[in-house]
């Protein structure tokens, strides 16, 4: 999808058409741009720009906080169109997906008309444009989709992979960012055809496993198949603050709230976590993080909270305020509580938490509030789905 979040805002408000649109917050606030539409990008605004910097570049831009649940609804509508054209859909993020058209069309002579029909359907349903790349592998399709933005359709037929890739700047290879581009440029590698000439061992020595991936991509080789998304390997919930925070009660309230959100997702997926990680970013932008194993697998925030508090106290040794705190759960195992004949205290807490999930789904998050999150009530606006964190477009 093209500048997806900003495009959704334009679809809802046609008066924004043609104007620079910046999603994530407002000038004068801390934080970064989450999405900028193409008129804003033409002024130099990009993902990660600070709001004040973006305002200087585009003073006439429409700055919008954004609503995560609205973007999710639009993306769901787009995915429904995908599934009408092929059963093999692999969503990558909330604006990108791989589709396998095997069996849906006879050959490449049919693909352009088929996908133009899909693009037109997405436009009718959502008012959004999209760019599509077609190839014999995920890598070729991904690169092709980026060639003609916005609203492009680039088809690389079988056998044309090398001639398609060779003249492209090396930055088009997935995973090669501006820092890697600079390193490669220092070795005379500017085009993909230059990368093909570099010994694979040199790339591996310089970039590790990624070096081999770069080499394979430059050859147009990618054995990965399109597959429906399975269960995640990690669940992360984090937030930055409107103002730097030093008060421990406020930090603990954020940790508990983030764990509530992460554990609710675990329960929805019928999983438990064996390990966690806490992340801190200080007011000077330095950050620290630490992973640790839980005493036992769990998907209950009240069980994990004290362990996260302990790790926080161990990690936060500097006398400096925080601008961000984050929690991650990983190393998942199936939640077999429903199958257990001898449910213990942990299983009982999990069932209580599931009941709270059901109540909140029906009546809203604030129908049942844990006392540990009360400090947040004076810091954020209350929404049906929870508190509106500082970057509201990422609030879940």
N, C-alpha and C positions, 0 to 999 in steps of 0.2 A: 504494500500500500504506500502511497506517496504522501509524505508528511502527515501521517495518519491522524494524530491528535488534532493538529491544526485544521486538517481537512474536515474532520467531524464538526468542529466549531463553525466552519464556513458553511457546511451543509445545514446546520441548524439555524444559522443567521446569515442569509444571503447578502446582507449589508456589508459583511466582511470581505466579500469577493474583491480581489485586486489590492487589498490592503495587506501590509505586513501583519501577520498574526503570530504571537509568541505565547506558548503555553507553559505554565509552571508557577507563575506568581506575578507580582507587580513591581515596578520600579521602586527603589527605596527599601525593598525587602532583601534579606539575605537569601542565598540559594542560587540555583542555576536554571538555565533554560532547558526544558525537557523536550520541546519540539518547536521548530520554527518552520513556517511555510516558505514557499519558494521566493516570494517577494522579500521576505525578511532575510533569507539566505543570500539574496543578491546584494543586500546591504552589509553582509559580513557576519550576521548573527548565525550562530550554530549551536548544536547541542553542547551543553557545558558552559556556555557564556554566562557570566554573572549578569543579573538583571540590570544593574546600573550601566554596565558596559553595553548591553543590548539596547537600552533606552538611548544612549548617546548615538549609537549607530542607526537606530530607527525610531526617532522621537514620536513619529506619527503612528506607531504600531499599536495594535490592540493587544494588550496584555491580559491573559485569562488564566485563572487558577486551574480550571479544569475539574471534571468530575469523573473519577475512575469508573464508576458503574455505568455511566453513559457510554464511555469508550468501549467497555466490555460488551454492552448491548449491540453496538454497531459491529464490533468484530464478530460476535455470534451470528449476526445477520449475514456477514460476508462468508463465514464458514458454512452456513447452510447452503449458500449458492455453490460453494466448492463441492459439497457432497452431492449436489444435484448433477454434477458433471463427472465425478469419479468417486468411488468409495475409498480410494487410497489417498488420504490427506494426512500430512504430518505438520501440524502447527509448530512453528519455531518460537514465535513470540506474538504479542498482540499487534501485529501488522505484517507478518510474514509467514508463509507456509510453503511446503513442497507438495506437489501433486504428481501422482503417477497416472498417466493417461493410457497405459498399456491395456488393451482390450476395449477401450472407449472409442478409439478411432482406428481406421484401417491402416493408414500410414501417414508420413509427414505431409503429404499433399492435402490432407484434411485438417491439419492442426491449426492453421491460421484462422479459418472460418469458425472452427470449434471454439477457439479461445476468444475471438472477437465477439462471439455470441455470449460467452461468459462475462467478458468485460462489460458488455452492454447491459446484461442482467444485473450485475453489481451496481452499475450506475442507476438503473431504474429503482432498485430496492433501497439504496443508501444515499445516492447522490455523490458517490465517491469514485474517483479514478484509481486505477492500479497499473503498475508496470509488470510485465510478464517476460520471463526469459525461458526459452525452451532448448533443451539439449539432451544428450545421451547420459548425462550424469548430473548429480546435484551441483557439483562445482561449476560446470559449464552453464547450467540454468541460472545459478546464483549470479555469476558474472554477467551473463547476458541481460538479466533483469535490471542491472544497474547502468546499462549502456545508454538507454534512451529514456531518461526520466525527465518530466513526469509523463505518465499515460503511454508508455512505450510497449511494443511487442517485438522482441528480437528472437529469431529462430535460428539456431545453429544446427544444420543438418548433419547426419552421421557422415564422418569422413572429413568434415570441415573444421574440426576442433583446433587443429594446429594453426591453420591459416587465420582462424578467428582470434586465437590467443596471442600469437607471436607479436603483432604490432602494438599491443596494449601496454600502457605503463604498468610497471610491476605492482603498483598500489592496488590494482584490480584483483590480485590474488587474495582470496579470503584469509584473514589473519595477519596480513601485512599492513601495519599501521605506519604513521608518519615517522616514528623512531626507527623502525625496521627499514623503511624506505631510505632513510638517511644513511644507515649502515651499508645497505646494498649499493647505493649510489657511490659511496666511497670506494667500492670495489668495481666500479664501472658497470653496475647492473642497473639499467634504467627501464628497459622493456622486458616483457616476458621472454622474448627470444634470447635475451642476454642471460636470463636465469637458467635456461635450458643448458647453457654451455658450462655452468659452474659444476664442478665435481660434487656429487651428492655427499661425500664424506666431509668436504669442506663446510657445506651447509649444516650438516649434523653437528660438527665440532663447534660451529659458531652459534647455532640456534637450538641445538638439542633435537628433541623429537619433532618440533615444529619445522626444522630444516628439511627433514624428509617429506613432511606434508607440503611444504612450499614446492619442492622439486616435483613431486607427483602431480600437484595441481598444474604446474607449468607444462607438464606433458599431457594434461587433459585427462589424467587417470583419477578415478574416484569410485571405489567399489561399493560405497554405501547405498543402500536401498531406501526407498521411501517407506516409512513405517509409522503406524499410528502411535501417538505419544503414549508411552507407558507411565508408570508412576515415577515421580521425581526422585532424584538422589539427594537433594537438599531442599530445605524450606527456610527462606530467609525473610525476616521482617526487620526493617531498620527505619530510622527517621533522624533528620537533622532538626535543630531547634530554631525558633525565631530569634532568640538571644542565647548567648553562651550560658550554660547551666553549670553551677557548682554545687547547688543544694542536693544532698544525697537522697532526700525523700522524693524529690522530683525525678531524679534519675531512676530510683527504684520503681517509681510508678510507671515510668516509660518501659522499663524492662518487663514488668509484669504484664502491661498491656500488649507489648509485642509478643510475649510468650502466649498470651491468650489467643492472639490471631494465628500464630504459628501452630499451636496445639489444636485449635479448631480445624485447621486444614488437615493435620495428621489424622484426627478422628474421622473427618469426612472420607479420607482415603483408607480407613481401617488399618492404619499403621501406628507403630510406636518407634521412638528414636532411642538409640543407644549412646549417642554422643551429641555434644553441642559446641558452639563457639560464640564468644562474645567479642564485639568489635567496638572500639572507642576511637573517635577522632577529636583531637584537641583544638582549641581556639586558634592555634598557630598552624593548623592543618596537618600536623604530625598525627600518625595513627598507630594504634596497637591492637592486636587481636590474639586470642588464645583459645585453642581447642581443648576439650577435656571429655572424659568418659563419665557417663552417669552411673550412679550407684546401681541402677537397674533400668531396664527399658520402660519408657513411659510416654503417654500422650496427654498428660494432665499438668497444666501450668502450675497448680499449687504444689505439686511434687517437685517440679524442676526449679521453681523460683529461688529457693534458698541456695541451691547449688550454683545458679547464675549469680546471685548476690555474692557468694563466697569468691567466685572467680573474678567478679568485678573488683572486689576489695583488694585482691592480690594483684590485679593488673593496673589499677589506677593509683600509681604511686606518685605521680607528678602533682605539684600544687598548681594545677592549671584547669581552667573550665573546659567543658566539653561542648562541641558543636554537633556531635552525632553519636548515637548509640545504636547498636544492632545486635540481633540474636539470630543464630542459625542452628537448625536441627539437622542431623544427618545420621548415617548408618542405620537405616530403617529395617524394621522387622515386622512381620504381620501381627496385627492385633488379634489374638486368639481368645480374647475374653469371652466371646459369645460361645466358644466351644468348650470352655473350662467347666468342669464339674465342681471345682473347689475354688470359687472366686474369693479372692482375699480383699484387703483394704484398697490396694491399688485398683483392682477391677471395679470396686464399689465407687471409688472416686471418678473413674472413667465414665461409668454409667451416669453419675450425677452431672458430670460435665456435658455428656451428650444430651441430657435433658435440658440443660441450660442452652445448649446450641439450638435445640428445637424451639424453645421459648423465644430466643432472640430472633430466630428466622421468621417467626410469626408476628412478634410484637415490636421488634427492633432491639438493637444492642442495649439501649439504656433501660429496658424493662427490668434487667437484672444487672446490677453493678457491684463489682467487688470493691471493698473498701480500700484495697491497696492502690486502686487507680483513681481515687477521689481527687488527688492533687491535679489531675489533668482536666477536671471539669472547669476550672477557672482559667485554663490555658488555651483551650481549643473550642471551636464550635462543635456542637453535638449534631451528628447526622444519624439517620436511621441505622446505618451500618456500623456506626462507631464514632470515634473522634476524628475530626478532619485534621490530620497531621499537617506539618508545615508545607510539605509538597503534596497538595491535595490530589493532584492527578495520579499520584502513586499510592494513595491511601487505599488500604484493603480491609 
